[in-house]
């Protein structure tokens, strides 16, 4: 890996899958919590993000959705990371692959319920993680596609053919590849194998070396390339804080040695920072810095349909900029033309 000798100016990173940071979580459902996250993220070069929910009882999800909508309308001030909308991760998932999602609140895909939630969210739900093999799964994905919402296959036990049906219905993304899904087998490619094979699917990747091994990341990039991959953090509220016990979706998560774990040892999000994700992907692969930054900036912008204003440094776009030193530490960040970190 070749590090920049001095400083490198990059477009601000876009995190489409992040639950929290600096002690705050989207599910706290307060303007203060989202403000804390938005103020913390420029420290890692992230200038915009999707506020990500977790499977919970309906009333708690609804409070989080309404709160995020209010934040988008009134609190998205320049100088801190912009909330671009909401990633609804759950509850429309498969219990077999729940991971750290609370199983007792899982629901089958429900178009009428989603319509209610999208109304509460003032149409700010931009991305939904869904298990396509569940009852009404493909119909739900088709509805999302027809209404301008990204359907992301995740927390799923789908076999190859079921993912194929999801793609035909309009699925465009795969939530944190390999984590919370049926893996690959030489006689059944599973969700993971399908994710690598279908060009229509953009994959999310947690490049912390914990959720996915460096060797598997090489395999992913051999199949998808930088063009087909998005770097995410899937971070929870413990990011930026000391080791200890924290809450995620009403569950205790122990954070130590760079890992966030439930009591049974299940990975529960991460404490990964986006600048470290870019650094790691360079260490784990043969990608160039331009390609690594593409995965953290341009690709998510294009996937969300906002490349006209974000994802690259160009005249007329939002001035979302990060300056990295030779160790990939963030020295300076600008969010929509206003200094956030200096």
C-alpha positions as CSV (number, residue, x, y, z in Angstrom):
1,X,0.0,0.0,0.0
2,X,1.2,3.5,-0.9
3,X,0.3,6.2,1.5
4,X,0.1,9.9,0.4
5,X,3.3,11.7,1.4
6,X,1.6,14.8,2.7
7,X,-2.1,15.6,2.5
8,X,-4.9,14.3,0.2
9,X,-8.1,16.2,-0.5
10,X,-11.1,13.8,-1.0
11,X,-14.8,14.2,-1.4
12,X,-16.7,13.8,1.9
13,X,-17.6,10.2,2.8
14,X,-21.2,9.1,2.7
15,X,-22.3,6.4,5.2
16,X,-25.5,4.7,4.1
17,X,-25.6,2.4,7.1
18,X,-24.8,3.8,10.5
19,X,-26.8,3.5,13.7
20,X,-24.9,5.9,16.0
21,X,-21.8,7.4,17.3
22,X,-20.4,9.4,20.3
23,X,-23.0,8.0,22.7
24,X,-26.1,8.7,20.5
25,X,-28.3,6.4,18.3
26,X,-30.9,7.0,15.7
27,X,-33.4,5.0,17.9
28,X,-33.0,7.5,20.7
29,X,-35.5,9.5,18.6
30,X,-34.3,12.9,19.7
31,X,-33.0,15.8,17.7
32,X,-30.1,16.0,20.2
33,X,-29.1,12.4,19.4
34,X,-29.0,13.0,15.6
35,X,-27.2,16.3,16.2
36,X,-24.6,14.5,18.2
37,X,-24.0,12.0,15.4
38,X,-24.0,14.7,12.8
39,X,-21.4,16.6,14.7
40,X,-19.2,13.6,15.4
41,X,-19.0,12.1,11.9
42,X,-16.9,14.9,10.3
43,X,-14.0,13.8,12.5
44,X,-13.8,10.7,10.3
45,X,-14.4,12.5,7.0
46,X,-18.1,11.6,6.8
47,X,-20.1,14.6,5.6
48,X,-23.5,12.9,5.1
49,X,-25.3,9.7,6.1
50,X,-28.5,7.8,6.3
51,X,-29.9,7.6,9.9
52,X,-30.3,3.8,10.4
53,X,-33.0,2.2,12.5
54,X,-33.1,-1.3,14.0
55,X,-35.8,-3.9,14.5
56,X,-37.9,-2.8,17.5
57,X,-41.5,-2.5,18.5
58,X,-43.5,-0.4,16.1
59,X,-44.0,2.6,18.4
60,X,-40.2,3.0,18.9
61,X,-39.5,2.8,15.1
62,X,-42.3,5.3,14.5
63,X,-40.8,7.8,17.0
64,X,-37.4,7.4,15.3
65,X,-38.8,7.9,11.8
66,X,-40.8,11.0,12.8
67,X,-37.7,12.4,14.6
68,X,-35.4,11.9,11.7
69,X,-37.9,13.5,9.4
70,X,-38.1,16.6,11.7
71,X,-34.3,16.7,11.8
72,X,-34.0,16.6,8.0
73,X,-36.5,19.5,7.7
74,X,-35.3,21.8,10.4
75,X,-31.8,20.8,11.7
76,X,-29.7,19.9,8.7
77,X,-27.3,22.8,9.1
78,X,-24.1,23.2,7.2
79,X,-21.0,22.6,9.2
80,X,-22.0,19.1,10.3
81,X,-22.8,15.9,8.5
82,X,-26.1,16.0,6.6
83,X,-28.8,13.5,7.3
84,X,-29.8,12.4,3.8
85,X,-32.7,10.3,4.9
86,X,-33.4,7.0,6.7
87,X,-32.2,3.5,6.3
88,X,-34.9,1.2,7.6
89,X,-32.9,-1.9,8.7
90,X,-35.6,-4.3,9.8
91,X,-38.1,-5.3,10.9
92,X,-38.9,-7.0,7.6
93,X,-36.2,-9.7,8.0
94,X,-35.7,-13.4,8.6
95,X,-35.4,-14.6,12.2
96,X,-32.9,-17.2,11.2
97,X,-30.4,-14.4,10.2
98,X,-31.4,-11.8,12.7
99,X,-27.9,-11.2,14.0
100,X,-28.2,-8.4,16.6
101,X,-31.7,-7.5,15.4
102,X,-34.2,-8.3,18.3
103,X,-36.1,-11.3,17.0
104,X,-39.3,-10.6,19.0
105,X,-40.0,-7.6,16.9
106,X,-39.5,-9.0,13.4
107,X,-42.4,-8.6,11.0
108,X,-43.3,-10.0,7.6
109,X,-43.0,-7.4,4.8
110,X,-46.1,-5.2,4.9
111,X,-46.8,-2.6,2.3
112,X,-49.6,-0.9,4.2
113,X,-47.4,-0.6,7.3
114,X,-44.6,0.8,5.2
115,X,-46.9,3.4,3.6
116,X,-47.8,4.5,7.1
117,X,-44.1,4.7,8.1
118,X,-43.1,6.6,5.0
119,X,-45.8,9.1,5.7
120,X,-44.6,9.5,9.3
121,X,-41.1,9.9,7.8
122,X,-42.2,12.6,5.4
123,X,-40.9,10.3,2.5
124,X,-37.4,10.3,4.0
125,X,-37.0,6.5,4.0
126,X,-34.5,6.1,1.2
127,X,-33.3,2.5,1.8
128,X,-34.9,-0.6,3.3
129,X,-33.2,-3.9,4.3
130,X,-35.6,-6.8,3.6
131,X,-35.5,-10.6,3.4
132,X,-37.0,-11.4,0.0
133,X,-37.9,-15.0,0.9
134,X,-40.4,-13.9,3.6
135,X,-44.1,-13.8,2.8
136,X,-44.9,-10.9,0.5
137,X,-41.1,-10.2,0.1
138,X,-40.9,-9.9,-3.6
139,X,-44.1,-7.9,-3.8
140,X,-42.7,-5.6,-1.1
141,X,-39.5,-5.1,-3.1
142,X,-41.4,-4.3,-6.2
143,X,-43.4,-1.7,-4.3
144,X,-40.2,-0.1,-3.0
145,X,-38.7,0.1,-6.5
146,X,-41.9,1.6,-8.0
147,X,-41.8,4.3,-5.3
148,X,-38.2,5.3,-5.5
149,X,-36.9,3.5,-2.4
150,X,-33.8,1.2,-2.6
151,X,-34.5,-2.4,-1.6
152,X,-31.5,-4.0,0.0
153,X,-31.3,-7.7,0.5
154,X,-30.2,-8.4,4.1
155,X,-30.7,-10.4,7.3
156,X,-31.9,-13.1,4.9
157,X,-31.8,-16.9,4.5
158,X,-32.5,-16.6,0.8
159,X,-31.2,-19.2,-1.7
160,X,-29.8,-18.1,-5.0
161,X,-33.1,-18.4,-6.8
162,X,-34.9,-16.3,-4.2
163,X,-32.3,-13.5,-4.6
164,X,-32.7,-13.8,-8.4
165,X,-36.4,-13.2,-7.9
166,X,-35.6,-10.2,-5.7
167,X,-33.4,-8.7,-8.4
168,X,-36.2,-9.2,-11.0
169,X,-38.5,-7.4,-8.6
170,X,-36.1,-4.5,-8.3
171,X,-33.6,-5.1,-5.5
172,X,-30.5,-3.0,-5.9
173,X,-28.3,-3.6,-2.9
174,X,-27.1,-6.1,-0.4
175,X,-26.8,-5.2,3.3
176,X,-23.4,-5.8,4.9
177,X,-22.3,-8.6,2.7
178,X,-21.7,-12.0,4.4
179,X,-23.1,-10.7,7.7
180,X,-26.7,-11.8,8.5
181,X,-27.2,-13.9,5.4
182,X,-27.0,-17.4,4.0
183,X,-23.4,-18.0,3.0
184,X,-21.9,-19.5,-0.1
185,X,-21.8,-23.3,-0.7
186,X,-20.3,-25.1,-3.7
187,X,-23.7,-26.6,-4.5
188,X,-25.9,-23.6,-3.5
189,X,-24.4,-20.1,-3.9
190,X,-26.7,-18.7,-1.3
191,X,-27.4,-15.0,-0.7
192,X,-23.7,-14.2,-0.6
193,X,-22.9,-16.0,-3.8
194,X,-25.8,-14.3,-5.6
195,X,-24.6,-11.0,-4.3
196,X,-21.3,-11.5,-6.0
197,X,-22.8,-12.7,-9.3
198,X,-25.6,-10.2,-9.9
199,X,-24.3,-7.0,-11.4
200,X,-27.6,-5.3,-10.5
201,X,-26.7,-5.6,-6.8
202,X,-24.4,-3.0,-5.1
203,X,-22.9,-4.6,-2.0
204,X,-22.2,-3.0,1.4
205,X,-18.9,-3.9,3.0
206,X,-17.8,-3.5,6.6
207,X,-14.0,-3.3,6.1
208,X,-12.9,-3.5,9.7
209,X,-11.2,-6.9,9.3
210,X,-13.6,-8.3,11.9
211,X,-16.9,-8.6,10.1
212,X,-15.3,-9.9,6.9
213,X,-11.7,-11.3,6.7
214,X,-9.2,-9.5,4.5
215,X,-9.0,-12.6,2.3
216,X,-12.8,-12.6,1.7
217,X,-12.6,-8.8,0.9
218,X,-10.1,-9.7,-1.9
219,X,-12.6,-12.2,-3.2
220,X,-15.4,-9.7,-3.1
221,X,-13.4,-7.1,-5.0
222,X,-12.3,-9.6,-7.6
223,X,-16.0,-10.3,-8.3
224,X,-17.6,-6.8,-7.8
225,X,-14.7,-4.4,-8.2
226,X,-14.7,-0.9,-6.8
227,X,-17.7,-0.1,-9.0
228,X,-20.0,-2.6,-7.3
229,X,-19.1,-2.0,-3.7
230,X,-20.0,0.6,-1.0
231,X,-18.0,1.0,2.2
232,X,-20.2,1.4,5.4
233,X,-19.5,1.4,9.1
234,X,-22.7,-0.1,10.6
235,X,-21.4,1.7,13.7
236,X,-23.3,1.9,16.9
237,X,-23.3,4.5,19.7
238,X,-20.0,3.3,21.2
239,X,-18.0,4.7,18.3
240,X,-15.7,7.4,19.6
241,X,-16.1,6.2,23.2
242,X,-14.2,4.0,25.5
243,X,-14.6,0.2,25.9
244,X,-17.7,-0.7,28.0
245,X,-21.3,-1.8,27.9
246,X,-23.7,0.1,25.6
247,X,-27.2,-0.2,24.3
248,X,-28.3,-1.3,20.8
249,X,-32.0,-1.9,20.2
250,X,-32.6,-2.5,23.8
251,X,-29.8,-5.0,24.1
252,X,-26.5,-4.8,26.1
253,X,-23.5,-4.7,23.8
254,X,-20.0,-5.1,25.2
255,X,-17.3,-3.2,23.4
256,X,-13.7,-4.2,23.8
257,X,-10.7,-4.9,21.6
258,X,-12.3,-3.2,18.7
259,X,-15.4,-5.5,18.7
260,X,-19.0,-4.9,19.7
261,X,-20.7,-8.1,20.9
262,X,-23.9,-9.3,22.4
263,X,-23.8,-11.5,25.4
264,X,-23.9,-14.6,23.2
265,X,-20.9,-13.4,21.1
266,X,-23.0,-12.1,18.2
267,X,-21.4,-9.1,16.4
268,X,-23.6,-6.1,17.1
269,X,-22.5,-3.4,14.6
270,X,-19.1,-1.9,14.8
271,X,-17.1,1.0,16.1
272,X,-15.4,1.5,12.7
273,X,-14.7,5.0,11.3
274,X,-14.9,5.7,7.6
275,X,-11.4,7.0,7.3
276,X,-10.2,3.8,8.8
277,X,-12.4,1.9,6.4
278,X,-10.7,3.5,3.5
279,X,-7.3,2.8,5.0
280,X,-8.2,-0.8,5.7
281,X,-9.5,-1.5,2.2
282,X,-6.2,-0.3,0.8
283,X,-4.3,-2.6,3.1
284,X,-6.6,-5.6,2.3
285,X,-6.6,-5.1,-1.5
286,X,-4.8,-3.9,-4.5
287,X,-7.1,-0.9,-5.0
288,X,-5.9,2.6,-5.6
289,X,-6.8,5.4,-3.3
290,X,-9.1,6.8,-6.0
291,X,-11.0,3.5,-6.1
292,X,-11.2,3.3,-2.3
293,X,-12.6,6.8,-2.0
294,X,-15.0,6.0,-4.8
295,X,-16.4,3.2,-2.6
296,X,-16.9,5.7,0.3
297,X,-18.1,8.7,-1.7
298,X,-19.1,8.4,-5.3
299,X,-20.8,5.0,-5.2
300,X,-23.2,5.8,-2.3
301,X,-24.0,9.1,-3.9
302,X,-24.9,7.5,-7.2
303,X,-26.9,4.7,-5.5
304,X,-28.9,7.3,-3.6
305,X,-29.4,9.4,-6.8
306,X,-27.6,12.5,-5.4
307,X,-24.4,12.4,-7.5
308,X,-25.4,15.7,-9.0
309,X,-24.5,17.3,-5.7
310,X,-22.4,14.9,-3.7
311,X,-19.8,12.2,-4.1
312,X,-17.1,14.1,-5.9
313,X,-15.3,17.4,-5.9
314,X,-16.7,19.4,-8.7
315,X,-18.0,22.9,-9.5
316,X,-21.6,23.3,-8.6
317,X,-21.7,20.5,-6.1
318,X,-22.0,20.7,-2.3
319,X,-18.6,21.6,-0.8
320,X,-18.3,18.4,1.2
321,X,-14.6,17.9,1.5
322,X,-12.2,16.1,3.8
323,X,-8.4,16.4,4.1
324,X,-6.4,13.3,5.1
325,X,-2.8,13.2,6.3
326,X,-0.3,10.5,5.4
327,X,-1.8,8.2,8.1
328,X,-5.4,8.7,6.9
329,X,-6.2,10.8,9.9
330,X,-8.7,13.6,9.1
331,X,-7.1,17.0,9.4
332,X,-9.9,19.1,8.0
333,X,-13.5,18.6,7.0
334,X,-16.0,20.9,5.3
335,X,-19.7,20.2,5.2
336,X,-21.7,22.1,2.6
337,X,-19.2,24.9,2.5
338,X,-18.8,25.4,6.2
339,X,-15.8,24.2,8.2
340,X,-16.7,21.3,10.5
341,X,-13.3,20.2,11.6
342,X,-10.1,22.4,11.5
